[in-house]
Structures are given as C-alpha cells and as structure tokens.
Amino acid sequence: MTNPAIEASRAQWRQYFQGGGRFDIRYTLDELMTPTKAAGRIAVEAALAVRNPGRALWGALESYETTLQLEIAKNYFGDPPMNPALGISAYGLHLPTMPALPWDMISAVIISNQLSAMAQATNGHILETPPVGNASTLVRSDFNYLTLMGVITTDAHAARALVANPAHADVVTVMDTPTGGAIGNIAIHLDPYLGPEQIVEFLFMLDLLTDDRGIKVYQVAQGIDITLTAEAIRKLN
C-alpha cells in the first residue's frame, strides 16, 4: 500500500537531486582496520602460535584475514583515510577514493540483508520490506547480520580510471566476462561504519535514483550472495 507521506518525501528528494543537490553521510571509522591494529593482531597470533604450535595454522589464517581487511580498508577509504563520506547525487555515487561514479557506468546494485538495518533503525519503515534477510536485532557483530552492498559497473577498467589514486584501484574488483570484456564489482561500505538509520537513509535515496534510471537492484539474503549474484551477472556479459 502506498504511503502518501513517503511518496511526498520521494518527490521532494527527486526535486532536490534534479536541482543538483547531493546527499552525503559521514563515515565513523572507529572500527576501521589500520596498520597499527593489523600489526597488533598479527603479533598476538604469532605469540600464541609460539606458545601453542597446534594453533599455528589458525593463526596464519587469522593473520591473512587481518591483512586482507587492511588492504580492503586502504583501497576504499584511502591511506590515510581521506574524505570519509558516502555520497549520492543525480550524477552518481561518491566514494572516499572514487570521487564520482556516474550512474551510466552502473549496471546493477546488489544489497545483502537490508532487512537487518531496517529492523535496527527507527526509520526502517520508509523502505519496502525485501523478500529475504534476517530481521534479528540480537547480534550486529556477526557478519551474517550485517547489511552489505555491491555495485556492478559496466566496465571495470573505466571504473578503475576514476579512482583518485591509482594505488587504490583495487577498490574495483575486475571480473573478466566470457565475451572478452570486464565488469567491475565495488563493495560499498555500510556496516559497521554507518548506523542503521544512516544506512536506511542512504538506501532510500539509492532506491529513488536507481528506480528513475532503470538500474536493477537485487535483494539477497547474506554477504556470500553478493558474490554469487555478481558471478551470475559476469556470465551473462
């Protein structure tokens, strides 16, 4: 059932964006993986492995995961972090290391577990309830309860060229296609750097602007489904 108040808000925001407006949300980077944090974790794992050789393999896996988290953080937020905000406008998306990704370079958006953010947020009612997801509000630290997002670009290399510093080009994952092209996959950071209300606000704007442009938005249940959906899209290109 259409909600008149929400539809009126959509109309106001549509007018705002058409007038050249931009909506930015500042990231909170308290939980960001930093070189200092990474070094500390790896040192702890090394010390535990010395005391208990039986957990050496586990320690190596933990250290690898920590290093991977650090690289992902550097590519998305910069090194050191610069302009830590997520923006959206009639032009496109605005990321910390990618000042502007135009809508015409975006072929699809994949959102994982939108239901979780909606259940946590006081403004969750402004979004349509997706058919999949976990509405539990008990464990926000568990990866399966986070709201995640991926953006599929029409051309991975063209998208990489938009990154402000080539050192962070890996923010765009290159996915070679059967026809010899390459689509890109960009993980847009929501949890844990934005609160539930902020995530809902952003997804409200995203729904408005993608709908106006006919960009397909996939709703999936959990993080792994973003990868699986991206792979399915790759095979079709």
C-alpha positions in Angstrom: 0.0 0.0 0.0 1.4 3.4 -1.0 2.2 5.7 1.9 1.3 9.3 1.0 4.0 10.8 3.3 6.7 8.6 1.9 5.7 9.3 -1.6 5.7 13.0 -0.8 9.2 12.7 0.6 10.4 10.8 -2.6 9.0 13.7 -4.7 10.8 16.3 -2.6 14.1 14.4 -2.8 13.7 13.8 -6.5 13.3 17.6 -7.0 16.4 18.1 -4.7 18.6 15.9 -6.8 17.3 17.2 -10.1 18.3 20.7 -8.9 21.9 19.5 -8.5 21.7 18.5 -4.8 24.0 15.9 -3.3 23.4 13.8 -0.1 26.5 12.9 1.9 26.8 10.7 5.0 30.0 10.9 7.1 31.6 7.6 8.0 32.5 6.7 11.6 35.9 5.0 11.4 36.2 3.7 14.9 36.2 0.1 13.7 38.4 0.7 10.7 41.3 -1.7 10.3 44.5 0.4 10.5 48.2 -0.6 10.1 48.6 -0.3 13.9 45.6 -2.6 14.6 46.7 -5.1 12.0 50.3 -5.2 13.3 48.9 -5.8 16.8 46.7 -8.6 15.8 49.3 -10.3 13.8 51.8 -10.0 16.6 49.3 -11.6 19.1 48.7 -14.5 16.7 52.4 -15.1 16.3 52.9 -15.1 20.0 50.1 -17.6 20.5 51.5 -19.8 17.8 54.9 -19.9 19.6 53.3 -20.9 22.9 50.9 -23.4 21.2 52.2 -24.7 17.8 48.9 -26.5 17.4 47.2 -23.3 16.6 49.8 -22.1 14.1 47.6 -22.8 11.1 44.7 -21.0 12.7 47.0 -18.1 13.5 48.2 -17.9 9.9 44.6 -17.8 8.6 43.7 -15.1 11.1 46.8 -13.1 10.1 45.9 -13.4 6.4 42.3 -12.3 7.1 43.7 -9.2 9.0 46.0 -8.3 6.2 43.1 -8.7 3.7 40.9 -6.4 5.8 43.7 -3.8 5.9 44.0 -3.8 2.1 40.3 -3.5 1.6 40.1 -0.6 4.1 43.0 1.2 2.3 41.5 0.8 -1.1 38.1 2.1 -0.1 38.9 4.8 2.5 42.4 5.7 1.3 45.8 5.5 3.1 45.4 7.5 5.3 41.6 7.8 5.1 40.5 10.8 3.0 37.1 12.4 2.7 35.4 9.5 4.7 31.9 10.0 3.4 29.4 8.2 1.2 27.6 10.4 -1.3 24.8 10.2 -3.8 23.6 12.6 -6.4 21.8 12.8 -9.8 25.3 12.3 -11.3 26.1 9.1 -9.4 27.8 7.7 -6.3 30.6 9.4 -4.5 33.1 7.3 -2.5 36.2 8.2 -0.5 38.7 7.1 -3.1 36.4 7.4 -6.1 35.1 11.0 -6.2 32.3 10.2 -8.7 31.0 7.0 -10.3 28.3 8.1 -12.8 25.0 6.2 -13.0 25.6 5.3 -16.7 28.5 3.2 -15.6 26.5 1.2 -13.1 24.6 -1.8 -14.5 23.3 -3.3 -11.2 23.3 -2.9 -7.4 23.2 -5.9 -5.0 22.1 -5.4 -1.4 22.5 -8.1 1.2 20.3 -8.3 4.2 18.6 -4.9 4.0 16.1 -6.3 6.5 18.7 -6.2 9.3 19.2 -2.5 9.0 15.5 -1.9 8.8 14.9 -3.9 11.9 17.5 -1.9 13.8 16.5 1.6 12.6 13.7 3.8 13.8 13.1 4.9 10.2 13.1 1.5 8.7 9.5 1.8 7.6 10.5 4.2 4.8 11.9 1.2 2.8 9.9 -1.6 1.2 10.4 -4.8 3.1 12.7 -7.1 1.0 11.7 -10.7 0.4 14.9 -12.0 2.0 17.1 -11.2 5.0 17.4 -11.6 8.8 15.4 -9.2 10.9 17.1 -10.3 14.2 18.3 -7.4 16.3 20.4 -9.5 18.6 23.9 -9.8 17.1 25.1 -6.9 14.9 28.7 -8.0 15.1 28.0 -11.3 13.3 28.8 -11.0 9.6 25.6 -12.7 8.7 23.6 -9.9 10.3 25.3 -7.0 8.5 23.8 -5.0 5.7 26.2 -5.1 2.8 26.2 -3.7 -0.8 27.9 -4.3 -4.1 27.8 -2.2 -7.2 28.4 -3.8 -10.6 30.0 -1.5 -13.2 29.7 -1.9 -17.0 33.5 -1.6 -17.5 35.9 -2.4 -14.7 38.9 -0.6 -16.2 36.9 2.5 -16.9 35.7 2.5 -13.3 39.3 2.0 -12.0 40.4 5.1 -14.0 38.0 7.1 -11.8 39.9 6.2 -8.6 41.7 9.3 -7.4 44.9 7.5 -6.6 45.9 4.5 -8.8 47.3 2.8 -5.7 43.7 2.2 -4.6 42.4 0.9 -7.9 41.7 -2.5 -6.3 38.6 -0.9 -4.8 37.2 -2.1 -8.1 37.3 -5.9 -8.5 37.9 -6.9 -12.1 35.6 -9.7 -13.4 36.5 -10.9 -16.9 33.5 -11.8 -19.0 33.0 -14.7 -21.5 32.9 -12.1 -24.3 36.3 -10.7 -23.5 35.2 -7.7 -21.6 35.5 -6.9 -17.9 32.8 -5.8 -15.5 33.6 -4.3 -12.1 32.4 -5.1 -8.6 32.7 -2.4 -5.9 31.9 -3.2 -2.3 30.2 -0.2 -0.8 30.9 0.0 2.9 27.8 0.4 5.1 28.0 -1.6 8.3 29.8 -1.1 10.6 30.8 2.4 9.6 27.3 3.7 9.4 24.4 3.4 11.8 21.1 1.7 10.9 19.3 5.0 10.4 22.1 6.3 8.1 22.0 3.1 6.1 18.2 3.3 5.7 18.5 7.0 4.6 21.1 6.1 2.0 19.2 3.1 0.7 16.1 5.3 0.4 18.0 7.7 -1.8 19.5 4.8 -3.7 16.1 3.3 -4.4 14.8 6.6 -5.7 17.7 7.3 -8.1 18.2 3.7 -9.4 14.4 3.4 -10.0 14.4 6.6 -12.0 17.2 5.3 -14.2 16.0 1.7 -14.6 19.1 0.2 -12.8 18.4 -3.3 -11.5 18.6 -3.7 -7.7 19.0 -7.2 -6.4 18.0 -8.0 -2.8 19.8 -11.0 -1.4 19.9 -12.7 2.0 23.6 -12.7 3.0 27.0 -11.5 2.1 28.1 -14.6 0.0 25.0 -14.0 -2.2 26.5 -10.7 -3.4 29.5 -12.7 -4.8 27.2 -15.3 -6.3 24.9 -12.7 -7.9 27.9 -10.8 -9.3 29.3 -14.1 -10.8 25.9 -14.8 -12.4 25.9 -11.3 -13.9 29.5 -11.8 -15.2 28.5 -14.9 -17.0 25.8 -13.0 -18.9 28.2 -10.4 -20.2 
